[in-house]
Amino acid sequence: MSTRVSTDQIAFRYRSVDSATGVSRETAKKLAERLGVDETQAIHHALREMAVRLLPQYEADNGPLTATQVRQIRKRVPQGGKRSVRSKLFDMESA
């Protein structure tokens, strides 16, 4: 009977020592323990963190707006008049 290997899996090898390009099994175990998960989940967590930092988190759009789109937006947004934004983030009186 042959064993069927799923195509959505990869071989993962730990490094013998921690470096900029990999971690040892001991480090993976410590991370997993600290996170309260198993080693596989710790690896997934690390990859997800990298994905959020390095990959766009939205679908690419069709580029800049066309002149027609800009006109449609301007039509819907009241033009003219004074606008201001108040912020309570900074105390401007004591600045």
C-alpha positions in Angstrom: 0.0 0.0 0.0 1.5 3.4 -1.0 1.5 6.4 1.2 0.1 9.5 -0.4 1.8 12.8 0.4 -0.3 16.0 0.4 1.0 18.7 -1.9 0.2 21.4 0.6 3.0 20.4 2.9 6.7 21.2 3.0 9.7 19.7 4.8 10.8 21.9 7.6 14.3 21.6 9.1 15.4 23.4 12.2 18.9 25.0 12.2 21.6 23.6 14.5 22.1 27.1 15.9 20.0 30.3 15.9 20.9 32.7 13.2 19.4 35.6 11.1 17.9 33.0 8.7 16.7 30.3 11.1 16.1 29.0 14.6 17.0 25.8 16.5 14.4 23.4 17.8 15.2 24.5 21.3 14.2 28.1 20.4 11.0 26.9 18.6 10.1 24.9 21.7 10.7 28.0 24.0 8.6 30.2 21.7 5.8 27.6 21.6 5.8 27.3 25.3 5.7 31.1 25.8 2.8 31.4 23.4 1.0 28.4 24.8 0.8 26.6 21.5 2.6 23.7 19.8 5.7 24.1 17.6 3.6 24.0 14.4 1.4 26.8 15.6 4.4 28.9 16.7 5.8 28.6 13.1 2.4 29.6 11.6 2.3 32.5 14.0 5.8 33.7 13.0 5.0 33.4 9.3 1.7 35.3 9.8 3.6 38.1 11.6 6.0 38.3 8.6 3.2 38.3 6.1 1.5 41.2 7.8 4.7 43.2 7.9 6.0 42.4 4.4 3.0 41.7 2.1 0.2 44.2 1.1 -2.9 43.6 3.2 -5.3 44.7 0.5 -6.0 43.9 -3.1 -4.3 46.2 -5.6 -6.7 48.7 -7.2 -6.9 49.8 -10.8 -4.5 52.7 -10.3 -5.2 56.5 -10.0 -8.7 57.8 -10.2 -9.9 59.0 -13.6 -11.1 62.6 -14.1 -14.7 61.3 -14.3 -14.3 59.6 -10.9 -12.8 62.7 -9.3 -15.8 64.8 -10.7 -18.2 62.3 -9.3 -16.6 62.4 -5.9 -16.6 66.2 -5.9 -20.2 66.3 -6.8 -21.1 64.2 -3.7 -18.8 66.0 -1.3 -19.9 69.5 -0.3 -17.4 72.0 -1.7 -16.5 75.4 -0.3 -16.9 76.7 3.2 -14.5 76.5 6.0 -13.7 73.1 7.4 -11.7 72.3 10.5 -10.8 69.3 12.5 -10.7 69.4 16.3 -8.3 67.1 18.0 -8.2 66.3 21.7 -5.0 64.4 21.1 -2.9 67.5 21.9 -3.6 70.2 24.5 -2.9 73.3 22.3 -3.5 75.8 25.2 -0.5 74.6 27.2 1.8 74.2 24.1 
